[in-house]
Amino acid sequence: MKMIEDEKMREYVSNICAILNVETPIIIYNGDDMQGTSSAQTVCENNVYTLRIVDGSTNPTDTYFVVAREVRHMWQMMTDRKKYFRDYLTAPSISQEDQNSQISEIDCTAFAMYIIRKFFSLTPKIINSPETNNLIDLRYNYIVKTYGA
């Protein structure tokens, strides 16, 4: 069952894209062929970005968090793919902690924290090593300075 109405999610994604100064992607509620365990995934084919969402979470904030991360991944691909994805690795080739500590993931997590705090006045609980959490906090502070509180 969908916890978040399509129009509400479209508005949310559009607002994030306005902050990032990028076009709103095509949004599809469907994930039968999505890979991994995430509830959202950004796909780019022929320079057309699509955000695929599976809203199966019992906590809508979790879905909003993951969607914010995916929109930030889209922004990363559009603005500096080499910086964020040159050496990017995924499980099972590396551990979950090592994946979470990559520059792309640090940036996405910090940005999603910023969005959740800005839109919902909530502070997501992020579970990583102290070193990774410190990197996320540093990036979060940079994002706040960049986009405003």
Order of alpha helices (4+ residues) and beta strands (2+ residues): alpha-beta-beta-beta-alpha-alpha-alpha-alpha
